[in-house]
Amino acid sequence: MTALLRNQGIRALDSDEVLGLAAWMDASGEVVGDGSLEPTPELLATCFWGWSGPRVAQVIDELGADGVLLGIAVNQWDFIHLFDRLVLLELDAPTQRDRVASRDPLFRQQIAVGLPVMQAQMLDHGAQTVDATQTAEHVARDVLALLRSARGTGSLD
């Protein structure tokens, strides 16, 4: 999705790929490892995938008003005030299962349990929705349409 948006001239970053932004954190918010850390039952029971506060603000500032940060984190609600708008790429459980099939089984299970919770929280925070069961190209087109409508530049058609 990030590459498709970039190909359309949008400044877009995937939060999992931004150096120093996303990491495994303990309950106090201390970083315990990056994405290379293998999920274990112990890790998933005591840690969460979160964003570093100072780095979030820096990345959003670097992206500017027209930039897009893609991704989610358990503690994203701590930074909600930094975002102009939220877009939920809404999935059903079977589509999500297909898209994360190559991930670690423990991580897949955590993602499956978290899907309805995260989607409900996003909606409660006023997120606009895009049907993410479509192809990536269609999803990118719909996200672009939302971005352009927010800028008052009309639709893509």
DSSP file with accessible surface (Angstrom, degrees, kcal/mol):
  #  RESIDUE AA STRUCTURE BP1 BP2  ACC     N-H-->O    O-->H-N    N-H-->O    O-->H-N    TCO  KAPPA ALPHA  PHI   PSI    X-CA   Y-CA   Z-CA
    1    1 A M     >        0   0   60      0, 0.0     4,-2.2     0, 0.0     5,-0.2   0.000 360.0 360.0 360.0 -42.9    0.0    0.0    0.0
    2    2 A T  H  >  +     0   0   13      1,-0.2     4,-2.5     2,-0.2     5,-0.2   0.931 360.0  47.1 -58.7 -47.0    2.8    2.4    0.9
    3    3 A A  H  > S+     0   0   57      1,-0.2     4,-2.4     2,-0.2    -1,-0.2   0.886 109.7  53.6 -63.8 -38.9    4.5    2.0   -2.5
    4    4 A L  H  > S+     0   0   44      2,-0.2     4,-0.6     1,-0.2    -1,-0.2   0.901 110.8  46.2 -63.7 -40.2    1.2    2.4   -4.3
    5    5 A L  H ><>S+     0   0    0     -4,-2.2     5,-2.1     1,-0.2     3,-1.1   0.918 111.5  51.7 -67.9 -41.4    0.5    5.7   -2.6
    6    6 A R  H ><5S+     0   0  115     -4,-2.5     3,-2.2     1,-0.3    -2,-0.2   0.885 102.9  59.2 -61.1 -39.0    4.1    6.9   -3.2
    7    7 A N  H 3<5S+     0   0  127     -4,-2.4    -1,-0.3     1,-0.3    -2,-0.2   0.714 103.3  53.8 -63.2 -19.0    3.7    6.1   -6.9
    8    8 A Q  T <<5S-     0   0  106     -3,-1.1    -1,-0.3    -4,-0.6    -2,-0.2   0.223 127.8 -99.1 -97.9  10.4    0.8    8.6   -6.9
    9    9 A G  T < 5S+     0   0   68     -3,-2.2     2,-0.4     1,-0.3    -3,-0.2   0.579  77.8 138.9  87.2  11.1    3.0   11.3   -5.4
   10   10 A I      < -     0   0   11     -5,-2.1     2,-0.9    -6,-0.1    -1,-0.3  -0.722  57.9-125.2 -90.1 133.9    1.9   10.9   -1.8
   11   11 A R        +     0   0  128     -2,-0.4    57,-2.7    55,-0.3     2,-0.4  -0.709  48.8 167.5 -74.1 108.4    4.5   11.2    1.0
   12   12 A A  E     -a   68   0A   3     -2,-0.9     2,-0.4    55,-0.2    57,-0.2  -0.986  20.3-175.5-132.9 139.0    3.7    7.8    2.7
   13   13 A L  E     -a   69   0A  47     55,-2.3    57,-3.2    -2,-0.4     2,-0.6  -0.990  24.1-132.9-131.4 143.6    5.6    5.8    5.3
   14   14 A D  E >>  -a   70   0A  38     -2,-0.4     3,-2.1    55,-0.2     4,-0.7  -0.847  19.1-142.0 -91.8 122.2    4.9    2.4    6.8
   15   15 A S  G >4 S+     0   0    0     55,-3.6     3,-0.6    -2,-0.6     7,-0.6   0.791  99.2  58.1 -59.2 -28.9    5.3    2.7   10.5
   16   16 A D  G 34 S+     0   0   72     54,-0.3    -1,-0.3     1,-0.2    19,-0.2   0.675 108.2  46.9 -74.0 -15.4    6.9   -0.7   10.8
   17   17 A E  G <4 S+     0   0  140     -3,-2.1     2,-0.6     2,-0.1    -1,-0.2   0.458  83.9 103.8-105.7  -3.2    9.7    0.4    8.4
   18   18 A V  S XX S-     0   0   17     -4,-0.7     3,-2.3    -3,-0.6     4,-0.7  -0.725  81.3-113.4 -85.0 119.4   10.5    3.8   10.0
   19   19 A L  T 34 S+     0   0  155     -2,-0.6    -2,-0.1     1,-0.3    -1,-0.1  -0.241  95.4   3.8 -54.8 125.2   13.8    3.4   11.9
   20   20 A G  T 34 S+     0   0   53      2,-0.2    -1,-0.3     1,-0.1    35,-0.2   0.485 108.2  94.8  80.8   3.7   13.2    3.9   15.6
   21   21 A L  T <4 S+     0   0    1     -3,-2.3    31,-2.3     1,-0.2     2,-0.4   0.930  79.8  37.1 -91.9 -57.2    9.4    4.3   15.4
   22   22 A A  E  <  +B   51   0B  15     -4,-0.7    13,-0.3    -7,-0.6     2,-0.3  -0.790  68.7 141.7-103.9 141.2    7.9    0.8   16.1
   23   23 A A  E     -B   50   0B  10     27,-2.3    27,-3.0    -2,-0.4     2,-0.4  -0.979  54.9 -85.2-162.4 166.0    9.2   -1.7   18.5
   24   24 A W  E     -BC  49  33B   7      9,-3.5     8,-3.3    -2,-0.3     9,-1.3  -0.713  52.3-172.8 -78.2 130.5    8.3   -4.4   21.1
   25   25 A M  E     -BC  48  31B   5     23,-3.0    23,-2.4    -2,-0.4     6,-0.2  -0.938  19.7-127.6-128.1 150.8    7.7   -2.6   24.4
   26   26 A D  E >   -B   47   0B  50      4,-2.4     3,-2.4    -2,-0.3    21,-0.2  -0.257  48.2 -83.3 -85.3-179.8    7.0   -3.8   27.9
   27   27 A A  T 3  S+     0   0   98     19,-0.6    20,-0.1     1,-0.3    -1,-0.1   0.780 130.5  53.9 -58.7 -26.4    4.1   -2.6   30.0
   28   28 A S  T 3  S-     0   0   89      2,-0.1    -1,-0.3     1,-0.0    -3,-0.0   0.493 120.6-106.7 -86.7  -2.6    6.0    0.6   31.1
   29   29 A G  S <  S+     0   0   33     -3,-2.4     2,-0.3     1,-0.3    -2,-0.1   0.510  70.6 145.3  89.6   7.7    6.7    1.5   27.4
   30   30 A E        -     0   0  126      1,-0.1    -4,-2.4     2,-0.0    -1,-0.3  -0.601  55.1-112.5 -79.2 136.3   10.4    0.6   27.5
   31   31 A V  E     +C   25   0B  88     -2,-0.3    -6,-0.3    -6,-0.2     3,-0.1  -0.495  37.7 171.4 -69.8 130.3   11.7   -0.9   24.2
   32   32 A V  E     -     0   0B  71     -8,-3.3     2,-0.3     1,-0.4    -7,-0.2   0.491  63.0 -23.1-115.0 -11.3   12.7   -4.6   24.5
   33   33 A G  E     -C   24   0B  17     -9,-1.3    -9,-3.5     4,-0.1    -1,-0.4  -0.907  56.7-114.7 173.7 162.0   13.3   -5.3   20.9
   34   34 A D    >   -     0   0   91     -2,-0.3     3,-2.0   -11,-0.2   -11,-0.1  -0.198  58.4 -69.2 -98.7-166.3   12.6   -4.4   17.3
   35   35 A G  T 3  S+     0   0   55    -13,-0.3   -12,-0.1     1,-0.3   -19,-0.0   0.627 124.7  69.2 -63.9 -13.1   10.8   -6.3   14.5
   36   36 A S  T 3  S+     0   0   92      2,-0.1     2,-0.3     0, 0.0    -1,-0.3   0.642  73.9 106.6 -80.5 -11.2   13.6   -8.9   14.3
   37   37 A L  S <  S-     0   0   64     -3,-2.0    -4,-0.1     1,-0.1    -5,-0.0  -0.503  76.0-123.7 -70.5 126.6   12.6  -10.3   17.8
   38   38 A E        -     0   0  134     -2,-0.3     2,-0.2     1,-0.1     5,-0.1  -0.566  25.0-116.0 -73.3 129.5   10.8  -13.6   17.4
   39   39 A P        +     0   0   20      0, 0.0    67,-0.2     0, 0.0    68,-0.1  -0.450  40.2 174.3 -65.7 134.1    7.3  -13.7   18.9
   40   40 A T     >  -     0   0   53     -2,-0.2     4,-2.7    66,-0.1     5,-0.3  -0.911  46.8-106.6-130.0 161.7    7.0  -16.2   21.8
   41   41 A P  H  > S+     0   0   78      0, 0.0     4,-1.7     0, 0.0     5,-0.1   0.909 123.1  51.3 -56.1 -37.5    4.1  -16.8   24.2
   42   42 A E  H  > S+     0   0  132      2,-0.2     4,-1.4     1,-0.2     5,-0.2   0.911 109.9  48.2 -65.6 -44.3    6.1  -15.0   26.9
   43   43 A L  H >> S+     0   0   16      1,-0.2     4,-2.4     2,-0.2     3,-0.5   0.950 113.5  46.6 -61.0 -49.0    6.8  -11.9   24.7
   44   44 A L  H 3< S+     0   0   34     -4,-2.7    -1,-0.2     1,-0.2    -2,-0.2   0.781 111.8  52.3 -66.9 -25.9    3.1  -11.7   23.6
   45   45 A A  H 3< S+     0   0   82     -4,-1.7    -1,-0.2    -5,-0.3    -2,-0.2   0.767 124.0  25.5 -79.1 -23.7    2.0  -12.0   27.2
   46   46 A T  H << S+     0   0   93     -4,-1.4   -19,-0.6    -3,-0.5     2,-0.3   0.536 118.3  49.1-118.8  -9.0    4.2   -9.3   28.5
   47   47 A C  E  <  -B   26   0B  15     -4,-2.4     2,-0.3    -5,-0.2   -21,-0.2  -0.843  55.6-155.9-132.6 166.4    4.9   -6.9   25.6
   48   48 A F  E     -B   25   0B  41    -23,-2.4   -23,-3.0    -2,-0.3     2,-0.7  -0.940  30.7-107.2-138.9 159.2    3.1   -5.0   22.9
   49   49 A W  E     +B   24   0B  35     -2,-0.3    25,-2.4   -25,-0.2    26,-0.4  -0.803  58.9 161.8 -86.9 113.9    4.0   -3.6   19.5
   50   50 A G  E     -B   23   0B   0    -27,-3.0   -27,-2.3    -2,-0.7     2,-0.4  -0.798  38.5-110.8-134.2 173.2    4.1    0.1   20.1
   51   51 A W  E     -B   22   0B  10     -2,-0.3     2,-0.5   -29,-0.2   -29,-0.2  -0.855  30.0-118.4-106.4 144.0    5.3    3.5   18.8
   52   52 A S     >  -     0   0   35    -31,-2.3     4,-2.5    -2,-0.4     5,-0.2  -0.682  23.1-140.5 -79.3 122.0    8.0    5.6   20.4
   53   53 A G  H  > S+     0   0   25     -2,-0.5     4,-1.9     1,-0.2     5,-0.2   0.916  97.6  44.2 -53.1 -55.7    6.4    9.0   21.4
   54   54 A P  H  > S+     0   0  108      0, 0.0     4,-1.8     0, 0.0    -1,-0.2   0.898 115.1  50.4 -60.6 -35.1    9.3   11.3   20.4
   55   55 A R  H  > S+     0   0   50    -35,-0.2     4,-2.8     2,-0.2     5,-0.2   0.876 105.5  56.3 -72.4 -34.4    9.8    9.5   17.1
   56   56 A V  H  X S+     0   0    0     -4,-2.5     4,-2.7     1,-0.2     5,-0.3   0.957 109.1  46.1 -59.7 -50.4    6.0    9.6   16.2
   57   57 A A  H  X S+     0   0   46     -4,-1.9     4,-2.3     1,-0.2    -1,-0.2   0.913 113.6  49.7 -60.6 -40.3    6.0   13.4   16.5
   58   58 A Q  H  X S+     0   0   98     -4,-1.8     4,-2.5    -5,-0.2    -1,-0.2   0.925 111.7  47.6 -64.5 -45.1    9.2   13.7   14.5
   59   59 A V  H  X S+     0   0    0     -4,-2.8     4,-2.5     2,-0.2    -2,-0.2   0.924 112.0  49.3 -64.4 -43.4    7.9   11.4   11.7
   60   60 A I  H  X S+     0   0   37     -4,-2.7     4,-1.8    -5,-0.2    -1,-0.2   0.921 111.6  49.6 -63.2 -40.7    4.6   13.3   11.5
   61   61 A D  H  < S+     0   0  135     -4,-2.3    -1,-0.2    -5,-0.3    -2,-0.2   0.920 111.4  49.2 -62.8 -42.7    6.5   16.6   11.3
   62   62 A E  H  < S+     0   0  110     -4,-2.5    -2,-0.2     1,-0.2    -1,-0.2   0.870 109.7  52.0 -65.1 -36.8    8.7   15.2    8.6
   63   63 A L  H  < S-     0   0   13     -4,-2.5     3,-0.3    -5,-0.2    -1,-0.2   0.842  99.2-156.2 -68.9 -33.5    5.7   13.9    6.6
   64   64 A G    ><  -     0   0   34     -4,-1.8     3,-1.6    -5,-0.2    -1,-0.1  -0.114  40.4 -50.4  78.9 178.6    4.0   17.3    6.7
   65   65 A A  T 3  S+     0   0   81      1,-0.3    -1,-0.2    -4,-0.1    19,-0.1   0.757 138.0  46.0 -62.9 -27.1    0.3   18.1    6.4
   66   66 A D  T 3  S+     0   0   77     -3,-0.3   -55,-0.3     2,-0.0    -1,-0.3   0.403  92.0 107.3 -98.3   2.8   -0.1   16.0    3.2
   67   67 A G    <   -     0   0   22     -3,-1.6     2,-0.4    -7,-0.2   -55,-0.2  -0.334  56.4-143.7 -82.6 163.7    1.8   13.0    4.4
   68   68 A V  E     -a   12   0A  24    -57,-2.7   -55,-2.3    -2,-0.1     2,-0.6  -0.995   5.1-161.1-130.6 128.8    0.4    9.6    5.3
   69   69 A L  E     -a   13   0A  27     -2,-0.4     2,-0.4   -57,-0.2   -55,-0.2  -0.957  16.5-159.6-107.9 117.6    1.6    7.2    8.1
   70   70 A L  E     +a   14   0A  26    -57,-3.2   -55,-3.6    -2,-0.6   -54,-0.3  -0.807  43.5  54.4 -99.3 139.1    0.4    3.7    7.5
   71   71 A G        -     0   0   40     -2,-0.4     2,-0.3   -57,-0.2    -2,-0.1  -0.674  61.9-110.7 133.5 173.4    0.2    1.2   10.3
   72   72 A I        -     0   0   88     -2,-0.2     2,-0.3   -22,-0.0     3,-0.1  -0.945  19.3-174.3-138.2 160.0   -1.1    0.5   13.8
   73   73 A A    >   -     0   0    3     -2,-0.3     3,-1.8     1,-0.1     4,-0.2  -0.977  36.9-116.8-151.1 151.6    0.3    0.1   17.2
   74   74 A V  T 3  S+     0   0   84    -25,-2.4     3,-0.5    -2,-0.3   -24,-0.2   0.885 117.3  43.6 -58.2 -37.6   -1.3   -0.8   20.6
   75   75 A N  T >  S+     0   0   20    -26,-0.4     3,-2.0     1,-0.2     4,-0.3   0.216  75.9 115.0 -96.0  19.5   -0.4    2.6   22.0
   76   76 A Q  G X   +     0   0   11     -3,-1.8     3,-1.9     1,-0.3     4,-0.3   0.801  66.1  69.2 -59.9 -25.9   -1.4    4.6   19.0
   77   77 A W  G >  S+     0   0   45     -3,-0.5     3,-0.8     1,-0.3     4,-0.3   0.773  86.9  66.5 -66.7 -22.1   -4.2    6.2   21.0
   78   78 A D  G <  S+     0   0  108     -3,-2.0    -1,-0.3     1,-0.2    -2,-0.2   0.704 110.7  35.8 -67.3 -18.5   -1.5    8.1   23.0
   79   79 A F  G X  S+     0   0   22     -3,-1.9     3,-2.4    -4,-0.3     4,-0.3   0.272  79.9 112.7-118.5   9.2   -0.7   10.0   19.8
   80   80 A I  G X  S+     0   0   46     -3,-0.8     3,-1.7    -4,-0.3    -2,-0.1   0.821  70.8  64.6 -57.0 -33.4   -4.1   10.4   18.3
   81   81 A H  G 3  S+     0   0  143     -4,-0.3    -1,-0.3     1,-0.3    -2,-0.1   0.680  92.9  63.7 -66.6 -14.6   -4.0   14.2   18.8
   82   82 A L  G <  S+     0   0   57     -3,-2.4     2,-0.3     2,-0.0    -1,-0.3   0.604  90.5  81.7 -83.7 -12.1   -1.1   14.4   16.4
   83   83 A F    <   -     0   0   52     -3,-1.7     3,-0.1    -4,-0.3   -23,-0.0  -0.767  63.3-153.8-101.7 142.0   -3.1   13.2   13.4
   84   84 A D  S    S-     0   0  145     -2,-0.3     2,-0.3     1,-0.3    -1,-0.1   0.798  80.7  -3.7 -76.8 -33.0   -5.5   15.3   11.3
   85   85 A R        -     0   0   82      2,-0.0     2,-0.4    42,-0.0    -1,-0.3  -0.988  61.2-135.6-158.0 158.0   -7.6   12.3   10.3
   86   86 A L        -     0   0   31     -2,-0.3    42,-2.6    40,-0.3     2,-0.4  -0.955  12.1-166.6-118.8 140.5   -7.8    8.5   10.6
   87   87 A V  E     -d  128   0C  40     -2,-0.4     2,-0.6    40,-0.2    42,-0.2  -0.995   9.8-151.7-126.6 124.9   -8.6    6.0    7.9
   88   88 A L  E     -d  129   0C  13     40,-3.5    42,-2.4    -2,-0.4     2,-1.4  -0.867   7.0-149.8 -96.2 119.3   -9.5    2.4    8.8
   89   89 A L  E     -d  130   0C  59     -2,-0.6     2,-0.3    40,-0.2    42,-0.2  -0.768  30.9-148.3 -84.6  92.4   -8.6   -0.1    6.1
   90   90 A E  E     +d  131   0C  69     40,-2.1    42,-2.2    -2,-1.4    43,-0.3  -0.502  22.7 176.6 -78.1 128.7  -11.5   -2.3    7.1
   91   91 A L        -     0   0   33     -2,-0.3     2,-0.2    41,-0.1    28,-0.1  -0.898  26.0-130.6-124.7 156.3  -11.1   -6.1    6.7
   92   92 A D     >  -     0   0   76     -2,-0.3     4,-2.3     1,-0.1     5,-0.2  -0.607  38.8-102.8 -96.4 166.1  -13.1   -9.2    7.5
   93   93 A A  H  > S+     0   0   47     -2,-0.2     4,-2.7     1,-0.2     5,-0.2   0.905 118.0  51.3 -59.8 -44.7  -11.5  -12.0    9.4
   94   94 A P  H  > S+     0   0   62      0, 0.0     4,-2.2     0, 0.0    -1,-0.2   0.920 111.3  48.1 -62.1 -39.7  -10.9  -14.3    6.3
   95   95 A T  H  > S+     0   0   24      2,-0.2     4,-2.1     1,-0.2    -2,-0.2   0.935 113.0  48.1 -65.0 -43.4   -9.2  -11.6    4.3
   96   96 A Q  H  X S+     0   0   23     -4,-2.3     4,-1.5     1,-0.2    -1,-0.2   0.926 108.9  53.8 -62.2 -42.9   -7.0  -10.7    7.2
   97   97 A R  H  < S+     0   0  145     -4,-2.7     3,-0.4     1,-0.2     4,-0.3   0.920 109.8  48.3 -57.6 -43.6   -6.1  -14.4    7.8
   98   98 A D  H >< S+     0   0  125     -4,-2.2     3,-0.9     1,-0.2    -1,-0.2   0.891 110.6  51.2 -63.8 -39.2   -5.0  -14.6    4.1
   99   99 A R  H 3< S+     0   0  122     -4,-2.1    -1,-0.2     1,-0.2    -2,-0.2   0.709 115.9  38.8 -76.2 -21.4   -2.9  -11.5    4.3
  100  100 A V  T >< S+     0   0   17     -4,-1.5     3,-2.0    -3,-0.4    -1,-0.2   0.231  79.7 115.2-110.4  15.1   -1.0  -12.5    7.4
  101  101 A A  T <  S+     0   0   57     -3,-0.9    -1,-0.1    -4,-0.3    -2,-0.1   0.786  74.2  54.0 -57.1 -29.2   -0.6  -16.2    6.5
  102  102 A S  T 3  S+     0   0  120     -4,-0.2    -1,-0.3    -3,-0.2    -2,-0.1   0.564  91.7  96.2 -85.8  -4.8    3.2  -15.9    6.2
  103  103 A R  S <  S-     0   0  101     -3,-2.0     5,-0.1     1,-0.2    -3,-0.0  -0.331  92.7 -72.6 -81.6 166.6    3.6  -14.4    9.7
  104  104 A D     >  -     0   0   49      1,-0.1     4,-2.7    -2,-0.1     5,-0.2  -0.245  44.0-123.4 -55.2 136.9    4.5  -16.3   12.8
  105  105 A P  H  > S+     0   0   81      0, 0.0     4,-2.1     0, 0.0     5,-0.1   0.867 111.0  50.8 -56.0 -38.3    1.5  -18.4   14.1
  106  106 A L  H  > S+     0   0   52      2,-0.2     4,-2.1     1,-0.2     5,-0.1   0.914 111.7  47.3 -66.2 -40.1    1.5  -16.7   17.5
  107  107 A F  H  > S+     0   0   35      2,-0.2     4,-2.6     1,-0.2    -1,-0.2   0.899 109.4  54.3 -67.7 -39.4    1.5  -13.3   15.9
  108  108 A R  H  X S+     0   0   85     -4,-2.7     4,-2.6     1,-0.2    -1,-0.2   0.908 108.1  50.3 -59.2 -42.1   -1.3  -14.3   13.5
  109  109 A Q  H  X S+     0   0  125     -4,-2.1     4,-2.3     2,-0.2     5,-0.2   0.926 110.4  48.7 -63.9 -43.7   -3.4  -15.4   16.5
  110  110 A Q  H  X S+     0   0   69     -4,-2.1     4,-2.1     1,-0.2    -2,-0.2   0.912 112.0  49.7 -62.4 -41.0   -2.8  -12.0   18.3
  111  111 A I  H  X S+     0   0   31     -4,-2.6     4,-1.5     2,-0.2    -2,-0.2   0.924 109.8  51.0 -63.2 -44.0   -3.7  -10.2   15.1
  112  112 A A  H  < S+     0   0   56     -4,-2.6     3,-0.3     1,-0.2    -2,-0.2   0.921 112.2  45.9 -62.1 -42.8   -6.9  -12.3   14.7
  113  113 A V  H  X S+     0   0  103     -4,-2.3     4,-0.6     1,-0.2    -1,-0.2   0.886 114.8  48.7 -66.8 -36.8   -8.0  -11.5   18.3
  114  114 A G  H  X S+     0   0   29     -4,-2.1     4,-3.2    -5,-0.2     5,-0.3   0.684  88.3  86.0 -79.2 -17.8   -7.2   -7.9   17.9
  115  115 A L  H  X S+     0   0   19     -4,-1.5     4,-2.5    -3,-0.3     5,-0.3   0.935  94.0  38.6 -52.9 -58.2   -9.0   -7.2   14.6
  116  116 A P  H  > S+     0   0   82      0, 0.0     4,-2.2     0, 0.0    -1,-0.2   0.889 118.1  50.9 -65.5 -31.9  -12.5   -6.5   15.9
  117  117 A V  H  X S+     0   0   81     -4,-0.6     4,-2.5     2,-0.2    -2,-0.2   0.955 113.0  43.6 -67.1 -51.0  -11.1   -4.6   18.9
  118  118 A M  H  X S+     0   0   30     -4,-3.2     4,-2.6     2,-0.2     5,-0.2   0.916 114.1  50.5 -63.3 -42.5   -8.9   -2.3   16.8
  119  119 A Q  H  X S+     0   0   29     -4,-2.5     4,-2.4    -5,-0.3    -1,-0.2   0.929 111.4  48.2 -63.5 -42.1  -11.5   -1.7   14.1
  120  120 A A  H  X S+     0   0   47     -4,-2.2     4,-2.6    -5,-0.3    -1,-0.2   0.918 112.2  49.4 -63.5 -41.7  -14.1   -0.8   16.8
  121  121 A Q  H  X S+     0   0   68     -4,-2.5     4,-1.4     2,-0.2    -1,-0.2   0.908 109.7  51.2 -64.4 -41.6  -11.6    1.6   18.4
  122  122 A M  H  <>S+     0   0   13     -4,-2.6     5,-2.3     1,-0.2     3,-0.4   0.935 111.9  46.8 -60.7 -45.2  -10.8    3.2   15.1
  123  123 A L  H ><5S+     0   0   76     -4,-2.4     3,-1.9     1,-0.2    -2,-0.2   0.901 108.6  55.2 -64.3 -40.4  -14.5    3.8   14.4
  124  124 A D  H 3<5S+     0   0  138     -4,-2.6    -1,-0.2     1,-0.3    -2,-0.2   0.795 105.8  53.7 -61.5 -27.8  -15.0    5.2   17.9
  125  125 A H  T 3<5S-     0   0   90     -4,-1.4    -1,-0.3    -3,-0.4    -2,-0.2   0.252 126.3-101.2 -91.6  11.1  -12.2    7.7   17.2
  126  126 A G  T < 5 +     0   0   58     -3,-1.9   -40,-0.3     1,-0.2    -3,-0.2   0.687  58.8 171.4  84.1  20.8  -14.0    8.8   14.0
  127  127 A A      < -     0   0   12     -5,-2.3     2,-0.3    -6,-0.1   -40,-0.2  -0.337  31.0-130.0 -65.2 141.1  -12.0    7.0   11.4
  128  128 A Q  E     -d   87   0C  71    -42,-2.6   -40,-3.5    -2,-0.0     2,-0.3  -0.654  30.6-127.6 -81.9 150.0  -13.2    7.0    7.8
  129  129 A T  E     -d   88   0C  68     -2,-0.3     2,-0.4   -42,-0.2   -40,-0.2  -0.787  22.8-171.7-109.9 147.9  -13.4    3.5    6.3
  130  130 A V  E     -d   89   0C   6    -42,-2.4   -40,-2.1    -2,-0.3     2,-1.0  -0.997  35.7-114.9-129.1 134.4  -12.0    2.0    3.1
  131  131 A D  E >   -d   90   0C  78     -2,-0.4     3,-0.9   -42,-0.2   -40,-0.1  -0.569  33.4-177.8 -71.3 102.0  -13.0   -1.5    2.1
  132  132 A A  T 3   +     0   0    3    -42,-2.2    -1,-0.2    -2,-1.0   -41,-0.1   0.321  66.5  84.3 -89.6   9.6   -9.7   -3.2    2.3
  133  133 A T  T 3  S+     0   0   56    -43,-0.3    -1,-0.2   -42,-0.0     3,-0.1   0.612  79.2  86.1 -80.9 -10.0  -11.0   -6.6    1.1
  134  134 A Q  S <  S-     0   0   49     -3,-0.9     5,-0.0     1,-0.2     0, 0.0  -0.189  99.5 -71.2 -76.6 177.6  -10.5   -5.2   -2.4
  135  135 A T     >  -     0   0   71      1,-0.1     4,-2.5     4,-0.0     5,-0.2  -0.263  47.1-108.9 -64.9 157.7   -7.2   -5.4   -4.3
  136  136 A A  H  > S+     0   0   44      1,-0.2     4,-2.8     2,-0.2     5,-0.2   0.878 120.4  55.4 -57.5 -37.3   -4.4   -3.2   -3.1
  137  137 A E  H  > S+     0   0  121      1,-0.2     4,-2.2     2,-0.2    -1,-0.2   0.908 109.2  46.2 -63.9 -42.1   -4.8   -1.0   -6.2
  138  138 A H  H  > S+     0   0   79      2,-0.2     4,-2.4    -3,-0.2    -2,-0.2   0.902 112.6  50.3 -66.9 -40.4   -8.5   -0.4   -5.4
  139  139 A V  H  X S+     0   0    3     -4,-2.5     4,-2.6     2,-0.2     5,-0.2   0.942 110.9  49.0 -62.9 -46.0   -7.7    0.3   -1.7
  140  140 A A  H  X S+     0   0    5     -4,-2.8     4,-2.8     1,-0.2    -2,-0.2   0.912 110.0  52.0 -60.5 -41.7   -5.0    2.8   -2.7
  141  141 A R  H  X S+     0   0   99     -4,-2.2     4,-2.2     1,-0.2    -1,-0.2   0.932 111.2  46.9 -60.5 -43.1   -7.4    4.5   -5.2
  142  142 A D  H  X S+     0   0   43     -4,-2.4     4,-2.0     2,-0.2    -2,-0.2   0.886 111.8  50.1 -68.7 -37.9  -10.0    4.8   -2.4
  143  143 A V  H  X S+     0   0   10     -4,-2.6     4,-2.5     2,-0.2    -2,-0.2   0.936 110.4  50.7 -64.6 -43.4   -7.5    6.2    0.1
  144  144 A L  H  X S+     0   0    4     -4,-2.8     4,-2.8     1,-0.2     5,-0.2   0.903 107.6  53.5 -60.2 -40.7   -6.3    8.7   -2.5
  145  145 A A  H  X S+     0   0   34     -4,-2.2     4,-2.4     1,-0.2    -1,-0.2   0.916 109.4  48.5 -61.7 -41.3   -9.9    9.8   -3.1
  146  146 A L  H  X S+     0   0   31     -4,-2.0     4,-1.8     2,-0.2    -2,-0.2   0.922 112.4  48.5 -63.4 -44.5  -10.3   10.4    0.6
  147  147 A L  H  X S+     0   0   22     -4,-2.5     4,-1.2     1,-0.2    -2,-0.2   0.925 113.5  46.3 -62.5 -43.2   -7.1   12.4    0.8
  148  148 A R  H  X>S+     0   0   60     -4,-2.8     5,-2.3     1,-0.2     4,-0.5   0.876 109.5  53.7 -70.5 -35.2   -8.0   14.5   -2.2
  149  149 A S  H ><5S+     0   0   67     -4,-2.4     3,-0.8    -5,-0.2    -1,-0.2   0.873 106.1  54.2 -67.6 -32.3  -11.5   15.1   -0.9
  150  150 A A  H 3<5S+     0   0   59     -4,-1.8    -1,-0.2     1,-0.2    -2,-0.2   0.834 109.9  47.2 -69.0 -29.5  -10.1   16.4    2.3
  151  151 A R  H 3<5S-     0   0   96     -4,-1.2    -1,-0.2    -5,-0.1    -2,-0.2   0.496 113.9-119.8 -87.0  -7.7   -7.9   18.8    0.3
  152  152 A G  T <<5S+     0   0   64     -3,-0.8    -3,-0.2    -4,-0.5    -2,-0.1   0.736  77.7 123.7  76.5  23.0  -10.9   19.9   -1.7
  153  153 A T      < -     0   0   90     -5,-2.3    -4,-0.2     1,-0.3    -5,-0.1   0.294  68.2-123.1-100.7  10.4   -9.3   18.8   -5.0
  154  154 A G        -     0   0   40     -6,-0.4    -1,-0.3    -5,-0.1    -3,-0.1  -0.270  41.8 -41.3  85.0-168.9  -12.1   16.5   -6.1
  155  155 A S        -     0   0   76      2,-0.1   -10,-0.0    -3,-0.1    -9,-0.0  -0.341  48.7-111.3 -94.0 175.5  -12.1   12.9   -6.9
  156  156 A L              0   0   53    -15,-0.1    -1,-0.1    -2,-0.1   -14,-0.0   0.693 360.0 360.0 -77.7 -21.6   -9.7   10.8   -8.9
  157  157 A D              0   0  177    -12,-0.0    -2,-0.1     0, 0.0     0, 0.0  -0.268 360.0 360.0 -73.3 360.0  -12.1   10.3  -11.8
